[in-house]
Amino acid sequence: MSLIRLDRVSKTYAMGEQTIHALDHVSLEVEEGEFVAIMGPSGSGKSTLMNILGCLDVADEGVYALNGTAIHALKDDRLAEIRHQTIGFVFQSFNLLPKLSAEENVELPLIYRGIARKERRRIVQTALQSVELQQRGGHKPAELSGGQQQRVAIARALAGNPPVILADEPTGALDSATGHDILRLLQALNAQGKTILLITHDRSIADYAQRVVRIADGRIVN
């Protein structure tokens, strides 16, 4: 059984009198432990696909099964629960809280999950160590470089030990050399068993993945 399975998934949006077919009968399977890049230009449907894969939105038609669970059939509260348990998000803009230290940013989702303080501290230190930032845990985002901030964001994604990391243009706010460091880190996490979904418009970034899925006009084209 595939970890991720999309079967003829469609999503439409109404813009005035116009109907936009953001996804048009998309089918896709991702096995546990794969590193897959989803590549397409702006307007191709990759952001809509990312939102559905990340349980941030649901399809209008078709089936989405995540780790055997039929996502399209879930209500919002159960959808949120599955999202928090299964997917770690890494965004282009880092999404760190500026007044919190690196450790506190990583710890925050664990607090929401009701994990005891001693266990939270252990998880935070392990997550920061995995991205080689254990010595910078007390620093706030403004005291860190862009690459270090993205590493903190990855540590935060790892803290809940999700089987899937969904990275949306994770190098978009970074210089080229730093961006490639982040991609090599994602490769290392994949080698440790994490399933990585990388959303990008850039072929040179997509090439870090084991497999590239191209999307255009709401359809898979390879």
VEXFI-446014 format. One line per 8 residues: for each residue x, y, z of N, C-alpha, C. Coordinates in pm, whole numbers. Layout:
X:Y:Z:X:Y:Z:X:Y:Z; ...
***
This chain:
84:-120:0:0:0:0:87:125:0; 59:217:-90:135:341:-98:106:430:22; 207:504:64:187:599:174:90:709:131; 105:754:7:19:859:-50:-40:807:-180; -172:820:-193:-237:778:-318:-345:878:-355; -328:938:-470:-430:1025:-529:-489:952:-649; -621:947:-657:-687:879:-768:-789:974:-830; -752:1031:-946:-839:1118:-1025:-895:1233:-939
-803:1302:-875:-839:1414:-787:-855:1542:-869; -965:1612:-846:-992:1739:-914:-1027:1847:-812; -994:1970:-847:-1028:2086:-764:-1055:2204:-854; -1171:2267:-834:-1207:2384:-914:-1235:2502:-822; -1211:2621:-875:-1240:2745:-804:-1323:2835:-895; -1416:2906:-836:-1493:3004:-912:-1431:3142:-894; -1401:3207:-1006:-1350:3344:-1005:-1445:3428:-1089; -1542:3494:-1020:-1647:3564:-1092:-1731:3462:-1166
-1743:3481:-1296:-1822:3387:-1377:-1734:3277:-1436; -1605:3284:-1408:-1511:3187:-1465:-1483:3074:-1367; -1473:2952:-1418:-1437:2837:-1336:-1294:2797:-1367; -1210:2794:-1264:-1070:2758:-1279:-1051:2613:-1237; -1000:2532:-1329:-972:2391:-1298:-828:2382:-1249; -810:2400:-1117:-676:2401:-1059:-612:2263:-1069; -690:2158:-1046:-645:2021:-1065:-749:1946:-1147; -701:1868:-1242:-791:1802:-1336:-760:1653:-1341
-829:1576:-1255:-817:1430:-1252:-670:1385:-1237; -609:1431:-1129:-470:1399:-1100:-461:1267:-1024; -377:1178:-1072:-348:1052:-1003:-198:1045:-974; -166:1003:-851:-25:1002:-808:-11:906:-691; 99:832:-689:131:747:-575:273:775:-529; 292:781:-397:423:800:-337:442:691:-233; 553:620:-244:583:512:-150:654:568:-27; 642:497:82:713:535:204:863:539:178
928:648:222:1073:661:206:1118:723:75; 1025:761:-11:1062:828:-137:1093:976:-114; 1170:1033:-205:1194:1177:-212:1143:1220:-350; 1027:1285:-351:960:1320:-476:949:1472:-488; 991:1525:-602:972:1667:-633:851:1683:-723; 765:1778:-688:652:1814:-773:685:1949:-834; 706:1950:-964:760:2067:-1031:662:2122:-1133; 646:2254:-1132:562:2318:-1232:574:2468:-1221
540:2540:-1326:546:2687:-1324:431:2745:-1242; 436:2874:-1221:327:2943:-1152:196:2920:-1227; 91:2887:-1153:-38:2862:-1216:-59:2721:-1266; 38:2634:-1241:30:2497:-1293:-63:2408:-1211; -89:2449:-1087:-170:2367:-997:-90:2304:-885; 42:2330:-882:124:2263:-780:92:2310:-639; 55:2438:-622:20:2485:-488:-110:2422:-440; -207:2408:-530:-333:2341:-494:-306:2196:-460
-220:2132:-538:-184:1993:-510:-115:1982:-375; -26:2076:-345:42:2077:-216:-59:2090:-101; -156:2179:-117:-256:2199:-12:-338:2074:14; -369:2002:-92:-446:1878:-75:-358:1770:-14; -235:1755:-63:-143:1656:-5:-117:1684:143; -112:1813:179:-84:1853:316:-207:1859:405; -320:1816:354:-446:1816:430:-486:1958:471; -445:2056:394:-486:2195:416:-612:2228:338
-646:2142:242:-765:2158:159:-811:2019:118; -931:2010:68:-983:1881:23:-1026:1892:-123; -1021:1779:-192:-1056:1775:-334:-1207:1783:-353; -1248:1831:-469:-1390:1830:-507:-1432:1692:-557; -1339:1625:-623:-1366:1492:-677:-1243:1405:-656; -1265:1274:-662:-1154:1180:-654:-1123:1137:-512; -1021:1054:-499:-985:992:-372:-843:1031:-335; -824:1072:-209:-691:1093:-153:-680:1006:-29
-587:912:-33:-561:826:83:-420:852:133; -409:884:261:-280:911:325:-258:805:433; -158:722:411:-126:615:506:-251:529:534; -329:508:429:-447:422:440:-575:492:485; -565:620:520:-683:695:564:-740:776:449; -870:767:427:-937:841:319:-955:986:361; -864:1071:318:-861:1211:362:-983:1288:314; -1027:1262:194:-1137:1339:135:-1267:1323:212
-1275:1220:295:-1400:1192:367:-1401:1248:510; -1292:1316:550:-1279:1358:690:-1338:1497:714; -1385:1517:837:-1428:1650:880:-1306:1730:927; -1325:1861:946:-1212:1950:969:-1129:1914:1092; -1193:1875:1202:-1117:1846:1323:-1031:1722:1306; -1086:1619:1241:-1008:1498:1216:-899:1525:1113; -929:1611:1015:-830:1649:914:-710:1716:981; -737:1805:1074:-629:1874:1146:-546:1775:1228
-612:1678:1288:-542:1578:1368:-447:1495:1282; -498:1449:1168:-415:1373:1075:-298:1457:1027; -323:1583:996:-218:1674:948:-107:1688:1052; -142:1709:1177:-42:1729:1282:38:1601:1308; -26:1487:1292:41:1360:1323:130:1311:1208; 96:1349:1087:156:1283:970:251:1370:890; 230:1502:892:302:1590:800:376:1700:875; 504:1716:841:582:1829:887:600:1927:773
567:2054:794:570:2154:687:696:2240:696; 755:2266:578:868:2360:567:832:2457:455; 825:2587:489:781:2687:393:896:2779:351; 875:2845:239:976:2938:186:1009:3048:285; 907:3097:355:925:3214:442:959:3177:587; 991:3051:613:1034:2999:743:919:2993:845; 838:3100:854:724:3104:947:765:3084:1092; 877:3144:1131:920:3141:1271:864:3261:1345
836:3245:1474:789:3356:1557:910:3437:1604; 917:3566:1569:1040:3643:1591:1078:3664:1737; 980:3661:1828:1011:3687:1969:1054:3561:2044; 1045:3447:1978:1083:3321:2041:1221:3277:1994; 1294:3209:2080:1424:3152:2042:1403:3034:1949; 1514:2986:1892:1506:2868:1806:1444:2751:1882; 1490:2729:2005:1436:2620:2086:1286:2637:2108; 1244:2758:2139:1102:2784:2167:1016:2767:2042
1070:2806:1926:996:2786:1801:975:2638:1773; 1078:2558:1798:1068:2414:1775:972:2350:1877; 975:2405:1999:896:2348:2109:747:2378:2098; 711:2488:2034:573:2537:2038:470:2432:1995; 488:2364:1881:386:2265:1844:375:2150:1944; 483:2122:2014:481:2015:2114:398:2056:2235; 402:2186:2268:318:2238:2376:172:2220:2341; 137:2255:2217:-2:2242:2173:-50:2097:2181
44:2003:2166:8:1862:2168:5:1805:2310; 37:1889:2407:27:1847:2547:140:1758:2595; 254:1764:2529:369:1682:2569:435:1744:2692; 474:1661:2787:533:1708:2912:664:1781:2888; 694:1876:2975:809:1965:2955:941:1889:2938; 966:1792:3024:1092:1719:3016:1108:1649:2882; 999:1587:2835:1002:1519:2706:1015:1620:2592; 948:1734:2606:962:1839:2503:1107:1882:2487
1176:1902:2599:1314:1948:2593:1403:1845:2522; 1377:1718:2551:1455:1613:2486:1431:1613:2334; 1303:1625:2296:1269:1624:2153:1330:1745:2083; 1322:1862:2146:1376:1985:2086:1525:1972:2062; 1599:1923:2161:1743:1910:2147:1779:1809:2038; 1704:1701:2030:1729:1601:1924:1702:1661:1786; 1592:1737:1775:1557:1797:1646:1661:1899:1602; 1706:1984:1695:1808:2084:1661:1941:2018:1627
1972:1910:1696:2095:1837:1666:2089:1777:1525; 1971:1733:1485:1958:1671:1353:1982:1770:1239; 1966:1900:1269:1993:2003:1166:2119:2082:1201; 2198:2030:1295:2328:2086:1332:2317:2229:1385; 2215:2252:1468:2196:2385:1527:2183:2378:1679; 2234:2272:1739:2218:2256:1883:2287:2367:1962; 2388:2432:1902:2459:2540:1972:2391:2676:1957; 2284:2682:1876:2219:2811:1850:2076:2815:1902
2043:2724:1988:1905:2712:2035:1851:2834:2107; 1939:2910:2172:1894:3028:2245:1881:3152:2161; 1916:3145:2034:1912:3262:1947:1774:3281:1887; 1734:3407:1873:1609:3440:1807:1631:3445:1655; 1523:3435:1576:1540:3432:1430:1624:3546:1374; 1608:3667:1426:1685:3781:1374:1834:3766:1397; 1872:3679:1488:2014:3656:1518:2072:3540:1438; 1991:3484:1350:2032:3370:1269:2032:3407:1121
2117:3341:1044:2115:3361:899:1990:3297:840; 1964:3328:712:1848:3269:646:1854:3117:645; 1973:3063:616:1987:2918:615:1965:2857:752; 2013:2925:856:1992:2875:992:1844:2882:1030; 1775:2988:988:1631:2997:1015:1556:2883:948; 1595:2849:825:1527:2738:758:1558:2606:827; 1677:2592:881:1711:2471:957:1624:2461:1084; 1600:2574:1147:1510:2575:1264:1370:2531:1221
1326:2582:1107:1193:2544:1056:1187:2394:1027; 1296:2338:976:1300:2194:950:1300:2118:1082; 1374:2168:1180:1374:2105:1313:1233:2105:1372; 1163:2216:1356:1024:2224:1404:937:2120:1334; 957:2104:1203:881:2004:1128:913:1863:1176; 1037:1840:1216:1080:1707:1259:1036:1674:1401; 1009:1776:1481:987:1756:1625:872:1659:1654; 769:1664:1573:656:1574:1594:676:1436:1537
795:1412:1479:830:1283:1417:728:1238:1313; 692:1328:1220:596:1288:1116:665:1202:1011; 593:1110:949:653:1029:843:678:1107:713; 607:1220:695:616:1297:571:663:1440:600; 762:1487:524:802:1627:526:760:1690:393; 677:1793:400:630:1864:281:700:1999:276; 788:2017:179:870:2138:169:827:2220:48; 770:2336:74:716:2423:-32:818:2531:-65
886:2516:-181:989:2612:-223:1083:2647:-106; 1142:2547:-41:1216:2573:84:1342:2656:66; 1389:2672:-57:1512:2749:-80:1483:2885:-144; 1355:2919:-160:1318:3039:-235:1369:3169:-175; 1388:3174:-42:1434:3296:23:1584:3292:54; 1654:3194:-2:1795:3173:31:1883:3194:-92; 2011:3228:-67:2106:3233:-179:2134:3091:-226; 2195:3080:-343:2209:2951:-409:2287:2851:-323
2400:2892:-268:2483:2799:-191:2410:2750:-67; 2343:2842:4:2269:2805:124:2152:2714:88; 2086:2745:-23:1975:2663:-69:2017:2520:-95; 2133:2502:-155:2181:2366:-182:2216:2294:-53; 2262:2367:48:2286:2306:180:2155:2251:238; 2048:2328:225:1918:2285:277:1869:2161:201; 1890:2159:71:1847:2044:-10:1927:1919:26; 2056:1937:54:2136:1821:98:2089:1772:235
2044:1865:320:1988:1825:449:1861:1742:429; 1775:1784:336:1654:1707:306:1690:1568:252; 1795:1562:171:1840:1431:123:1886:1343:238; 1956:1402:335:2004:1326:450:1886:1275:533; 1784:1359:550:1665:1317:625:1593:1205:551; 1590:1214:420:1530:1107:340:1607:976:357; 1740:986:363:1822:866:382:1795:801:519; 1745:882:614:1712:831:747:1569:774:752
1498:781:639:1367:718:632:1249:811:613; 1271:943:616:1160:1035:597:1116:1037:451; 986:1042:430:931:1065:297:927:1215:273; 988:1260:165:999:1404:137:919:1437:12; 832:1537:23:764:1596:-92:815:1738:-108; 876:1766:-220:937:1896:-247:860:1966:-359; 806:2084:-329:733:2163:-429:827:2270:-483; 843:2275:-615:936:2371:-673:899:2403:-818
950:2516:-865:937:2550:-1006:1070:2533:-1080; 1175:2496:-1006:1313:2501:-1055:1367:2360:-1077; 1406:2328:-1198:1455:2194:-1230:1582:2160:-1152; 1671:2257:-1132:1795:2228:-1060:1768:2188:-916; 1660:2239:-858:1620:2201:-722:1551:2066:-725; 1464:2046:-822:1393:1919:-834:1489:1802:-853; 1606:1827:-913:1701:1721:-939:1759:1658:-812; 1740:1722:-698:1785:1663:-572:1696:1545:-531
1577:1540:-586:1483:1433:-551:1516:1305:-627; 1461:1194:-579:1477:1068:-650:1387:1060:-773; 1275:1132:-767:1176:1127:-874:1113:1263:-890; 1092:1305:-1014:1032:1435:-1043:896:1412:-1110; 792:1474:-1051:658:1471:-1109:629:1610:-1162; 604:1621:-1291:578:1751:-1353:427:1774:-1365; 387:1897:-1333:246:1932:-1342:231:2057:-1426; 131:2060:-1511:103:2175:-1598:-47:2180:-1623
-103:2298:-1611:-247:2318:-1636:-332:2220:-1556; -289:2194:-1433:-368:2110:-1344:-359:1961:-1368; -267:1920:-1456:-255:1778:-1488:-111:1732:-1473; -93:1607:-1433:39:1544:-1433:78:1517:-1577; 199:1561:-1615:237:1552:-1757:355:1458:-1781; 392:1381:-1681:498:1280:-1705:462:1149:-1637
***
